[in-house]
């Protein structure tokens, strides 16, 4: 055995996928993966930089790893490492900082000779291919992630991700289908198609493709029980995709859509290429064809120049939409983005206060949506069974259901009768 290693992951599903790939390589090389709190000999931090809070969280994790084991070797990778490696390598205990592309052969870089305190970060915007590892295991036995794409070309004015992830690059269709088929045969009941901008899938491939074509190929050529889509831009949800979800029992009726603001003037400053009327039309079309669909939105509060009236436009817009949940983020100023230099930067307290208002609205929407399914019979995939005998499962439309379960049931697709809402989640009983 080469030693103990702990991997800590922040941020998106793409990071989770890449952490799983690193874990698989480490296990194959003879490392023992242990919990973070055990004080491993090697700690890998897969960072996020979407907000200043995630930057701070990365730094906090690094300091904590060193307190747990002063002799530990700390390697930092991910998006924070990509855009500001010097800030990380200067933290005591950090021996190596790797960019997002360097994750591909991180094991060789990890084991190569060289001075401590190294930075190995390339120009990710120059990358033109999506080199994605094929995984054979996931810690979560109920679902697996399949990365179909990386990078983004949208350049929303607030977003650092195009600089941290590079241009949009798609995984060839055949490679994705083969990975889905392999994971399905291994017993995963649900797969999630993930990436940074999956709605743009296929535009860069020489043979040409699209997300719609990829989904059809997966449904036609694999036996995967349940397929869930990652976040989709509102401009990349055509009627054909909605109709396909409506017609298929294997595609989850769950749409996660970045709105960001319900104010047209704010959307323009954000460099978002739609208005609130277009967005409303997409949501209403989804619900017209799939009345029970789960619709979750991302929203940013406190964007530079956001007035009280513009915020009220957003709050009112959201109040009138039939939604399942909201992910709300106070605006975070990211150096190097156009929004960072816009006038009228909103104070943190005001931005957070507005976020609290929208989160309370989200709680109301979530409860109203969940209560619709009381006394209904739904399918769940069991994601966790505790020693207390209580576990949880996830429905196709992304409802969390607390049920009697044990660890042996994790990964099973089961029918459940929904009984009531306990204030935070639905509760039900398994159907024999």
C-alpha positions as a Markdown table, in Angstrom:
| # | Residue | x | y | z |
|---|---|---|---|---|
| 1 | Unk | 0.0 | 0.0 | 0.0 |
| 2 | Unk | 1.3 | 3.4 | -0.9 |
| 3 | Unk | -0.4 | 5.2 | 1.9 |
| 4 | Unk | -3.8 | 6.8 | 2.9 |
| 5 | Unk | -5.5 | 9.4 | 0.8 |
| 6 | Unk | -8.6 | 11.6 | 1.4 |
| 7 | Unk | -10.5 | 13.4 | -1.4 |
| 8 | Unk | -12.6 | 16.4 | -0.7 |
| 9 | Unk | -14.9 | 17.8 | -3.5 |
| 10 | Unk | -16.5 | 21.1 | -3.7 |
| 11 | Unk | -19.0 | 22.4 | -6.3 |
| 12 | Unk | -20.7 | 20.8 | -9.3 |
| 13 | Unk | -21.5 | 17.3 | -10.5 |
| 14 | Unk | -18.6 | 17.6 | -13.0 |
| 15 | Unk | -16.2 | 17.9 | -10.1 |
| 16 | Unk | -17.8 | 15.0 | -8.4 |
| 17 | Unk | -17.4 | 12.9 | -11.5 |
| 18 | Unk | -13.7 | 13.9 | -11.8 |
| 19 | Unk | -13.1 | 13.2 | -8.1 |
| 20 | Unk | -14.5 | 9.7 | -8.7 |
| 21 | Unk | -12.1 | 9.2 | -11.6 |
| 22 | Unk | -9.1 | 10.3 | -9.4 |
| 23 | Unk | -10.3 | 8.0 | -6.6 |
| 24 | Unk | -10.4 | 5.0 | -9.0 |
| 25 | Unk | -6.9 | 5.7 | -10.2 |
| 26 | Unk | -5.6 | 6.1 | -6.7 |
| 27 | Unk | -7.1 | 2.7 | -5.7 |
| 28 | Unk | -5.6 | 1.1 | -8.7 |
| 29 | Unk | -2.2 | 2.5 | -7.8 |
| 30 | Unk | -2.4 | 1.0 | -4.3 |
| 31 | Unk | -3.6 | 3.9 | -2.1 |
| 32 | Unk | -6.1 | 3.4 | 0.6 |
| 33 | Unk | -9.0 | 5.9 | 0.5 |
| 34 | Unk | -10.0 | 7.0 | 4.0 |
| 35 | Unk | -12.4 | 9.6 | 5.4 |
| 36 | Unk | -11.1 | 13.2 | 5.6 |
| 37 | Unk | -11.3 | 13.3 | 9.4 |
| 38 | Unk | -8.9 | 10.4 | 9.7 |
| 39 | Unk | -5.9 | 12.7 | 8.9 |
| 40 | Unk | -4.7 | 11.0 | 5.7 |
| 41 | Unk | -1.1 | 11.1 | 4.5 |
| 42 | Unk | -2.3 | 12.6 | 1.2 |
| 43 | Unk | -5.2 | 15.0 | 0.8 |
| 44 | Unk | -6.6 | 16.0 | -2.6 |
| 45 | Unk | -8.9 | 19.1 | -2.6 |
| 46 | Unk | -11.0 | 19.4 | -5.8 |
| 47 | Unk | -11.9 | 23.0 | -5.6 |
| 48 | Unk | -14.7 | 25.2 | -6.9 |
| 49 | Unk | -14.5 | 29.0 | -7.6 |
| 50 | Unk | -18.0 | 29.9 | -8.6 |
| 51 | Unk | -18.3 | 32.2 | -5.6 |
| 52 | Unk | -15.9 | 33.8 | -3.0 |
| 53 | Unk | -17.5 | 31.6 | -0.4 |
| 54 | Unk | -16.3 | 28.4 | -2.2 |
| 55 | Unk | -12.8 | 29.9 | -2.4 |
| 56 | Unk | -12.9 | 30.5 | 1.3 |
| 57 | Unk | -14.2 | 27.0 | 1.9 |
| 58 | Unk | -11.2 | 25.5 | -0.1 |
| 59 | Unk | -8.8 | 27.5 | 2.1 |
| 60 | Unk | -10.5 | 26.4 | 5.2 |
| 61 | Unk | -10.3 | 22.7 | 4.2 |
| 62 | Unk | -6.6 | 23.0 | 3.5 |
| 63 | Unk | -5.9 | 24.5 | 6.9 |
| 64 | Unk | -8.1 | 21.8 | 8.6 |
| 65 | Unk | -6.2 | 19.0 | 6.7 |
| 66 | Unk | -3.0 | 20.3 | 8.1 |
| 67 | Unk | -4.3 | 20.5 | 11.6 |
| 68 | Unk | -5.5 | 16.9 | 11.4 |
| 69 | Unk | -2.1 | 15.8 | 10.2 |
| 70 | Unk | 0.8 | 18.3 | 10.1 |
| 71 | Unk | 2.8 | 15.9 | 7.9 |
| 72 | Unk | 0.1 | 15.5 | 5.3 |
| 73 | Unk | 0.8 | 16.3 | 1.7 |
| 74 | Unk | -1.9 | 18.5 | 0.2 |
| 75 | Unk | -2.7 | 18.7 | -3.5 |
| 76 | Unk | -5.2 | 21.2 | -4.8 |
| 77 | Unk | -6.9 | 21.0 | -8.2 |
| 78 | Unk | -10.2 | 22.2 | -9.7 |
| 79 | Unk | -11.5 | 25.5 | -10.8 |
| 80 | Unk | -10.0 | 27.7 | -8.0 |
| 81 | Unk | -6.6 | 26.0 | -8.7 |
| 82 | Unk | -7.1 | 26.8 | -12.4 |
| 83 | Unk | -7.8 | 30.5 | -12.1 |
| 84 | Unk | -5.6 | 31.5 | -9.1 |
| 85 | Unk | -3.0 | 28.8 | -8.4 |
| 86 | Unk | -0.6 | 31.3 | -6.7 |
| 87 | Unk | -3.1 | 32.0 | -4.0 |
| 88 | Unk | -3.3 | 28.3 | -3.2 |
| 89 | Unk | 0.4 | 27.4 | -3.4 |
| 90 | Unk | 1.2 | 30.1 | -0.9 |
| 91 | Unk | -0.9 | 28.4 | 1.8 |
| 92 | Unk | 1.3 | 26.4 | 4.2 |
| 93 | Unk | 1.0 | 22.6 | 3.6 |
| 94 | Unk | 0.1 | 22.8 | -0.1 |
| 95 | Unk | 2.7 | 20.9 | -2.1 |
| 96 | Unk | 1.1 | 20.8 | -5.6 |
| 97 | Unk | -1.5 | 22.8 | -7.5 |
| 98 | Unk | -2.9 | 21.2 | -10.6 |
| 99 | Unk | -5.2 | 22.7 | -13.3 |
| 100 | Unk | -8.4 | 21.1 | -14.5 |
| 101 | Unk | -6.7 | 19.6 | -17.6 |
| 102 | Unk | -3.9 | 18.2 | -15.4 |
| 103 | Unk | -6.4 | 16.0 | -13.6 |
| 104 | Unk | -6.2 | 13.7 | -16.6 |
| 105 | Unk | -2.7 | 12.5 | -15.7 |
| 106 | Unk | -2.7 | 13.7 | -12.1 |
| 107 | Unk | -1.3 | 10.4 | -10.8 |
| 108 | Unk | 1.9 | 10.7 | -12.8 |
| 109 | Unk | 2.3 | 14.3 | -11.8 |
| 110 | Unk | 1.6 | 13.4 | -8.1 |
| 111 | Unk | 4.4 | 10.8 | -8.2 |
| 112 | Unk | 6.9 | 12.7 | -10.3 |
| 113 | Unk | 10.1 | 14.1 | -8.7 |
| 114 | Unk | 10.3 | 17.8 | -8.1 |
| 115 | Unk | 10.3 | 20.6 | -5.6 |
| 116 | Unk | 7.4 | 21.0 | -3.2 |
| 117 | Unk | 5.1 | 23.9 | -3.9 |
| 118 | Unk | 4.8 | 23.3 | -7.6 |
| 119 | Unk | 2.2 | 24.8 | -9.9 |
| 120 | Unk | 1.2 | 22.8 | -13.0 |
| 121 | Unk | -1.6 | 24.7 | -14.7 |
| 122 | Unk | -1.9 | 25.0 | -18.4 |
| 123 | Unk | -3.9 | 27.4 | -20.6 |
| 124 | Unk | -7.3 | 25.6 | -20.6 |
| 125 | Unk | -8.8 | 27.9 | -23.2 |
| 126 | Unk | -6.4 | 26.3 | -25.8 |
| 127 | Unk | -7.8 | 22.8 | -25.2 |
| 128 | Unk | -10.1 | 21.5 | -28.0 |
| 129 | Unk | -10.9 | 17.9 | -26.9 |
| 130 | Unk | -12.9 | 16.5 | -24.0 |
| 131 | Unk | -10.7 | 13.8 | -22.6 |
| 132 | Unk | -13.0 | 12.1 | -20.1 |
| 133 | Unk | -12.0 | 9.0 | -18.1 |
| 134 | Unk | -14.3 | 6.0 | -18.2 |
| 135 | Unk | -15.3 | 5.0 | -14.7 |
| 136 | Unk | -16.2 | 1.6 | -13.4 |
| 137 | Unk | -17.2 | 2.5 | -9.8 |
| 138 | Unk | -19.0 | 5.2 | -7.8 |
| 139 | Unk | -19.2 | 5.6 | -4.1 |
| 140 | Unk | -22.9 | 6.1 | -4.4 |
| 141 | Unk | -24.4 | 2.8 | -5.4 |
| 142 | Unk | -27.7 | 4.2 | -6.5 |
| 143 | Unk | -26.7 | 6.6 | -9.2 |
| 144 | Unk | -23.7 | 7.4 | -11.4 |
| 145 | Unk | -22.6 | 10.4 | -13.4 |
| 146 | Unk | -21.6 | 10.4 | -17.0 |
| 147 | Unk | -19.7 | 13.5 | -18.2 |
| 148 | Unk | -20.7 | 14.3 | -21.7 |
| 149 | Unk | -19.2 | 17.7 | -22.1 |
| 150 | Unk | -16.8 | 20.2 | -20.5 |
| 151 | Unk | -16.3 | 23.9 | -20.8 |
| 152 | Unk | -18.5 | 26.8 | -21.8 |
| 153 | Unk | -18.6 | 29.5 | -24.5 |
| 154 | Unk | -21.5 | 31.6 | -23.1 |
| 155 | Unk | -19.5 | 34.2 | -21.2 |
| 156 | Unk | -22.2 | 35.4 | -18.9 |
| 157 | Unk | -20.9 | 38.7 | -17.5 |
| 158 | Unk | -20.7 | 37.4 | -13.9 |
| 159 | Unk | -19.3 | 33.9 | -14.5 |
| 160 | Unk | -15.7 | 32.8 | -14.1 |
| 161 | Unk | -16.3 | 29.2 | -15.4 |
| 162 | Unk | -15.3 | 29.8 | -19.1 |
| 163 | Unk | -11.9 | 30.8 | -17.8 |
| 164 | Unk | -11.7 | 27.9 | -15.4 |
| 165 | Unk | -13.1 | 25.2 | -17.7 |
| 166 | Unk | -12.1 | 26.4 | -21.2 |
| 167 | Unk | -14.1 | 26.2 | -24.4 |
| 168 | Unk | -17.1 | 23.9 | -24.8 |
| 169 | Unk | -15.8 | 20.4 | -25.7 |
| 170 | Unk | -18.0 | 17.3 | -26.2 |
| 171 | Unk | -17.3 | 13.6 | -25.6 |
| 172 | Unk | -18.0 | 11.6 | -28.8 |
| 173 | Unk | -21.4 | 10.1 | -28.9 |
| 174 | Unk | -20.2 | 6.5 | -29.1 |
| 175 | Unk | -18.0 | 6.9 | -26.1 |
| 176 | Unk | -20.9 | 8.2 | -24.0 |
| 177 | Unk | -23.3 | 5.5 | -25.1 |
| 178 | Unk | -20.7 | 2.8 | -24.3 |
| 179 | Unk | -20.1 | 4.3 | -20.8 |
| 180 | Unk | -23.9 | 4.4 | -20.1 |
| 181 | Unk | -24.3 | 0.8 | -21.3 |
| 182 | Unk | -21.4 | -0.4 | -19.1 |
| 183 | Unk | -22.7 | 1.4 | -16.0 |
| 184 | Unk | -26.2 | 0.1 | -16.6 |
| 185 | Unk | -24.8 | -3.5 | -16.7 |
| 186 | Unk | -23.1 | -2.9 | -13.4 |
| 187 | Unk | -26.4 | -2.3 | -11.8 |
| 188 | Unk | -26.8 | 1.5 | -11.6 |
| 189 | Unk | -30.5 | 2.3 | -11.7 |
| 190 | Unk | -30.0 | 6.0 | -12.5 |
| 191 | Unk | -27.5 | 7.8 | -14.6 |
| 192 | Unk | -27.1 | 11.6 | -14.7 |
| 193 | Unk | -25.7 | 13.3 | -17.8 |
| 194 | Unk | -23.5 | 16.0 | -16.6 |
| 195 | Unk | -21.1 | 18.7 | -17.9 |
| 196 | Unk | -20.6 | 22.5 | -17.7 |
| 197 | Unk | -23.0 | 23.3 | -20.5 |
| 198 | Unk | -24.7 | 20.1 | -21.7 |
| 199 | Unk | -27.2 | 21.9 | -23.9 |
| 200 | Unk | -24.4 | 22.8 | -26.2 |
| 201 | Unk | -23.4 | 19.1 | -26.6 |
| 202 | Unk | -22.2 | 18.1 | -30.0 |
| 203 | Unk | -21.8 | 21.5 | -31.6 |
| 204 | Unk | -18.0 | 21.1 | -31.6 |
| 205 | Unk | -17.8 | 17.5 | -32.9 |
| 206 | Unk | -16.6 | 17.0 | -36.5 |
| 207 | Unk | -19.3 | 14.4 | -37.1 |
| 208 | Unk | -21.9 | 16.7 | -35.6 |
| 209 | Unk | -24.5 | 15.8 | -33.0 |
| 210 | Unk | -26.8 | 17.3 | -30.4 |
| 211 | Unk | -28.0 | 16.6 | -26.9 |
| 212 | Unk | -31.3 | 15.3 | -28.4 |
| 213 | Unk | -29.5 | 12.9 | -30.7 |
| 214 | Unk | -27.4 | 11.7 | -27.8 |
| 215 | Unk | -30.4 | 11.0 | -25.5 |
| 216 | Unk | -32.2 | 9.1 | -28.3 |
| 217 | Unk | -29.1 | 7.0 | -28.9 |
| 218 | Unk | -28.8 | 6.2 | -25.1 |
| 219 | Unk | -32.5 | 5.2 | -24.9 |
| 220 | Unk | -32.4 | 3.1 | -28.1 |
| 221 | Unk | -29.1 | 1.3 | -27.4 |
| 222 | Unk | -28.9 | 0.8 | -23.6 |
| 223 | Unk | -31.1 | -0.7 | -20.9 |
| 224 | Unk | -30.5 | 2.1 | -18.4 |
| 225 | Unk | -33.6 | 2.2 | -16.1 |
| 226 | Unk | -33.6 | 5.9 | -15.4 |
| 227 | Unk | -31.8 | 8.8 | -17.2 |
| 228 | Unk | -31.6 | 12.3 | -15.6 |
| 229 | Unk | -30.4 | 15.4 | -17.3 |
| 230 | Unk | -28.1 | 18.0 | -15.7 |
| 231 | Unk | -28.7 | 21.8 | -15.9 |
| 232 | Unk | -30.1 | 23.1 | -19.2 |
| 233 | Unk | -30.1 | 26.7 | -20.5 |
| 234 | Unk | -33.7 | 27.9 | -21.3 |
| 235 | Unk | -32.7 | 28.6 | -24.9 |
| 236 | Unk | -31.6 | 25.0 | -25.2 |
| 237 | Unk | -34.9 | 23.2 | -24.3 |
| 238 | Unk | -36.7 | 22.8 | -27.6 |
| 239 | Unk | -40.1 | 21.4 | -27.9 |
| 240 | Unk | -38.6 | 18.1 | -29.3 |
| 241 | Unk | -36.7 | 17.6 | -26.0 |
| 242 | Unk | -39.8 | 18.3 | -23.9 |
| 243 | Unk | -41.9 | 15.9 | -26.0 |
| 244 | Unk | -39.2 | 13.2 | -25.7 |
| 245 | Unk | -39.2 | 13.5 | -21.9 |
| 246 | Unk | -43.0 | 13.4 | -21.9 |
| 247 | Unk | -43.1 | 10.2 | -24.0 |
| 248 | Unk | -40.4 | 8.3 | -22.2 |
| 249 | Unk | -40.8 | 6.5 | -18.9 |
| 250 | Unk | -37.1 | 6.3 | -18.6 |
| 251 | Unk | -36.3 | 10.0 | -18.9 |
| 252 | Unk | -36.8 | 11.8 | -15.6 |
| 253 | Unk | -39.3 | 14.6 | -15.8 |
| 254 | Unk | -37.0 | 17.0 | -14.0 |
| 255 | Unk | -35.6 | 20.3 | -15.5 |
| 256 | Unk | -33.0 | 22.3 | -13.7 |
| 257 | Unk | -32.8 | 25.7 | -15.6 |
| 258 | Unk | -30.6 | 28.7 | -14.8 |
| 259 | Unk | -32.9 | 31.8 | -14.7 |
| 260 | Unk | -30.6 | 34.1 | -12.8 |
| 261 | Unk | -33.0 | 37.0 | -12.8 |
| 262 | Unk | -36.7 | 37.8 | -13.5 |
| 263 | Unk | -35.8 | 41.3 | -14.5 |
| 264 | Unk | -35.2 | 41.9 | -18.2 |
| 265 | Unk | -32.8 | 44.8 | -17.5 |
| 266 | Unk | -30.7 | 42.7 | -15.2 |
| 267 | Unk | -30.7 | 39.8 | -17.7 |
| 268 | Unk | -29.3 | 42.2 | -20.3 |
| 269 | Unk | -26.5 | 43.3 | -17.9 |
| 270 | Unk | -25.8 | 39.6 | -17.2 |
| 271 | Unk | -25.4 | 38.9 | -20.9 |
| 272 | Unk | -28.2 | 36.3 | -20.8 |
| 273 | Unk | -29.7 | 35.8 | -24.2 |
| 274 | Unk | -33.5 | 35.7 | -23.4 |
| 275 | Unk | -36.0 | 37.7 | -21.5 |
| 276 | Unk | -38.5 | 36.8 | -18.8 |
| 277 | Unk | -41.4 | 36.3 | -21.3 |
| 278 | Unk | -39.3 | 33.7 | -23.3 |
| 279 | Unk | -38.4 | 32.0 | -20.0 |
| 280 | Unk | -42.0 | 31.9 | -18.9 |
| 281 | Unk | -43.0 | 30.3 | -22.2 |
| 282 | Unk | -40.5 | 27.5 | -21.8 |
| 283 | Unk | -41.7 | 26.7 | -18.3 |
| 284 | Unk | -45.4 | 26.8 | -19.3 |
| 285 | Unk | -44.6 | 24.5 | -22.3 |
| 286 | Unk | -42.9 | 22.0 | -20.1 |
| 287 | Unk | -45.9 | 21.9 | -17.7 |
| 288 | Unk | -48.4 | 21.8 | -20.6 |
| 289 | Unk | -46.8 | 18.5 | -21.8 |
| 290 | Unk | -45.6 | 17.2 | -18.4 |
| 291 | Unk | -47.9 | 18.5 | -15.6 |
| 292 | Unk | -46.0 | 16.8 | -12.8 |
| 293 | Unk | -42.6 | 17.8 | -14.0 |
| 294 | Unk | -40.1 | 19.1 | -11.4 |
| 295 | Unk | -38.7 | 22.5 | -12.4 |
| 296 | Unk | -35.9 | 24.0 | -10.4 |
| 297 | Unk | -34.2 | 27.3 | -11.1 |
| 298 | Unk | -30.9 | 29.1 | -10.3 |
| 299 | Unk | -31.3 | 32.7 | -9.3 |
| 300 | Unk | -28.7 | 35.4 | -8.4 |
| 301 | Unk | -29.5 | 38.2 | -6.1 |
| 302 | Unk | -27.6 | 41.5 | -5.7 |
| 303 | Unk | -26.2 | 41.6 | -9.3 |
| 304 | Unk | -24.4 | 45.0 | -9.8 |
| 305 | Unk | -27.0 | 47.7 | -10.2 |
| 306 | Unk | -29.9 | 45.6 | -9.1 |
| 307 | Unk | -32.5 | 48.1 | -7.7 |
| 308 | Unk | -35.3 | 47.4 | -5.3 |
| 309 | Unk | -37.7 | 47.5 | -8.3 |
| 310 | Unk | -35.6 | 45.0 | -10.3 |
| 311 | Unk | -35.4 | 42.6 | -7.3 |
| 312 | Unk | -39.2 | 42.9 | -6.9 |
| 313 | Unk | -39.6 | 42.1 | -10.6 |
| 314 | Unk | -37.7 | 38.9 | -9.9 |
| 315 | Unk | -39.6 | 38.0 | -6.8 |
| 316 | Unk | -42.9 | 38.6 | -8.5 |
| 317 | Unk | -41.9 | 36.7 | -11.6 |
| 318 | Unk | -40.9 | 33.6 | -9.5 |
| 319 | Unk | -44.1 | 33.9 | -7.4 |
| 320 | Unk | -46.2 | 33.5 | -10.5 |
| 321 | Unk | -44.4 | 30.4 | -11.8 |
| 322 | Unk | -45.3 | 26.8 | -10.9 |
| 323 | Unk | -41.9 | 25.7 | -9.6 |
| 324 | Unk | -40.5 | 22.9 | -7.5 |
| 325 | Unk | -37.5 | 24.6 | -5.9 |
| 326 | Unk | -35.0 | 27.4 | -6.2 |
| 327 | Unk | -31.2 | 27.5 | -5.8 |
| 328 | Unk | -30.5 | 31.1 | -4.7 |
| 329 | Unk | -27.0 | 32.6 | -4.7 |
| 330 | Unk | -26.0 | 36.1 | -3.6 |
| 331 | Unk | -23.9 | 37.6 | -6.4 |
| 332 | Unk | -20.1 | 37.0 | -5.9 |
| 333 | Unk | -17.7 | 39.4 | -7.5 |
| 334 | Unk | -15.2 | 37.4 | -9.6 |
| 335 | Unk | -12.0 | 39.2 | -10.7 |
| 336 | Unk | -11.6 | 39.1 | -14.5 |
| 337 | Unk | -15.3 | 39.0 | -15.3 |
| 338 | Unk | -17.1 | 42.0 | -16.9 |
| 339 | Unk | -19.5 | 42.3 | -14.0 |
| 340 | Unk | -16.7 | 42.8 | -11.5 |
| 341 | Unk | -16.1 | 46.3 | -13.0 |
| 342 | Unk | -19.8 | 47.3 | -13.4 |
| 343 | Unk | -21.0 | 50.3 | -11.4 |
| 344 | Unk | -23.5 | 49.9 | -8.6 |
| 345 | Unk | -22.0 | 47.0 | -6.7 |
| 346 | Unk | -24.7 | 45.8 | -4.2 |
| 347 | Unk | -23.7 | 45.5 | -0.6 |
| 348 | Unk | -23.3 | 42.0 | 0.8 |
| 349 | Unk | -26.0 | 42.4 | 3.5 |
| 350 | Unk | -28.6 | 43.6 | 1.0 |
| 351 | Unk | -27.7 | 40.8 | -1.4 |
| 352 | Unk | -28.0 | 38.2 | 1.3 |
| 353 | Unk | -31.2 | 39.7 | 2.6 |
| 354 | Unk | -32.8 | 39.4 | -0.9 |
| 355 | Unk | -31.5 | 35.8 | -1.1 |
| 356 | Unk | -33.3 | 35.0 | 2.2 |
| 357 | Unk | -36.6 | 36.3 | 0.7 |
| 358 | Unk | -36.3 | 34.1 | -2.3 |
| 359 | Unk | -35.2 | 31.0 | -0.2 |
| 360 | Unk | -38.4 | 31.4 | 1.8 |
| 361 | Unk | -40.3 | 31.5 | -1.4 |
| 362 | Unk | -38.5 | 28.4 | -2.5 |
| 363 | Unk | -39.5 | 26.6 | 0.7 |
| 364 | Unk | -43.2 | 27.5 | 0.0 |
| 365 | Unk | -42.9 | 26.3 | -3.6 |
| 366 | Unk | -41.2 | 23.1 | -2.6 |
| 367 | Unk | -43.9 | 22.2 | 0.0 |
| 368 | Unk | -46.8 | 23.0 | -2.3 |
| 369 | Unk | -45.2 | 20.8 | -5.0 |
| 370 | Unk | -44.4 | 17.9 | -2.7 |
| 371 | Unk | -47.9 | 17.9 | -1.1 |
| 372 | Unk | -49.5 | 17.2 | -4.5 |
| 373 | Unk | -48.1 | 13.7 | -4.3 |
| 374 | Unk | -49.5 | 12.7 | -0.9 |
| 375 | Unk | -51.6 | 9.5 | -1.3 |
| 376 | Unk | -49.9 | 8.8 | -4.7 |
| 377 | Unk | -47.7 | 5.8 | -5.5 |
| 378 | Unk | -44.3 | 6.7 | -6.9 |
| 379 | Unk | -41.1 | 4.9 | -7.9 |
| 380 | Unk | -38.0 | 5.7 | -5.9 |
| 381 | Unk | -34.4 | 4.7 | -6.2 |
| 382 | Unk | -33.2 | 4.1 | -2.7 |
| 383 | Unk | -30.1 | 6.3 | -2.0 |
| 384 | Unk | -29.4 | 5.6 | 1.6 |
| 385 | Unk | -30.4 | 3.2 | 4.3 |
| 386 | Unk | -29.4 | 4.1 | 7.9 |
| 387 | Unk | -28.7 | 1.8 | 10.8 |
| 388 | Unk | -31.8 | 3.2 | 12.4 |
| 389 | Unk | -33.9 | 1.6 | 9.7 |
| 390 | Unk | -34.8 | 4.8 | 8.0 |
| 391 | Unk | -33.5 | 5.7 | 4.6 |
| 392 | Unk | -34.4 | 7.9 | 1.7 |
| 393 | Unk | -35.2 | 7.6 | -2.0 |
| 394 | Unk | -35.5 | 9.9 | -5.0 |
| 395 | Unk | -38.4 | 9.9 | -7.4 |
| 396 | Unk | -38.0 | 10.6 | -11.1 |
| 397 | Unk | -39.3 | 14.1 | -10.5 |
| 398 | Unk | -36.7 | 14.8 | -7.8 |
| 399 | Unk | -38.7 | 14.4 | -4.7 |
| 400 | Unk | -36.9 | 13.1 | -1.6 |
| 401 | Unk | -38.9 | 10.4 | 0.2 |
| 402 | Unk | -38.1 | 9.1 | 3.7 |
| 403 | Unk | -38.8 | 5.4 | 4.0 |
| 404 | Unk | -38.1 | 2.4 | 6.1 |
| 405 | Unk | -34.9 | 0.9 | 4.6 |
| 406 | Unk | -31.6 | -0.6 | 5.3 |
| 407 | Unk | -28.2 | -0.5 | 3.7 |
| 408 | Unk | -28.9 | -3.7 | 1.7 |
| 409 | Unk | -31.6 | -1.8 | -0.3 |
| 410 | Unk | -29.4 | 1.0 | -1.6 |
| 411 | Unk | -29.6 | 1.2 | -5.4 |
| 412 | Unk | -33.0 | -0.7 | -5.7 |
| 413 | Unk | -35.9 | 0.8 | -7.7 |
| 414 | Unk | -39.0 | 0.4 | -5.6 |
| 415 | Unk | -42.6 | 1.5 | -5.5 |
| 416 | Unk | -43.6 | 3.6 | -2.5 |
| 417 | Unk | -47.0 | 4.9 | -1.2 |
| 418 | Unk | -46.6 | 8.5 | -0.1 |
| 419 | Unk | -48.2 | 9.2 | 3.2 |
| 420 | Unk | -47.4 | 12.7 | 4.4 |
| 421 | Unk | -45.1 | 15.7 | 4.4 |
| 422 | Unk | -43.1 | 16.1 | 7.6 |
| 423 | Unk | -42.0 | 19.7 | 7.1 |
| 424 | Unk | -38.8 | 19.0 | 5.2 |
| 425 | Unk | -39.4 | 15.8 | 3.1 |
| 426 | Unk | -42.1 | 13.4 | 2.1 |
| 427 | Unk | -42.6 | 10.2 | 4.0 |
| 428 | Unk | -43.9 | 6.9 | 2.7 |
| 429 | Unk | -43.9 | 3.1 | 2.9 |
| 430 | Unk | -42.5 | 0.6 | 0.5 |
| 431 | Unk | -44.9 | -1.5 | -1.5 |
| 432 | Unk | -44.2 | -5.2 | -1.2 |
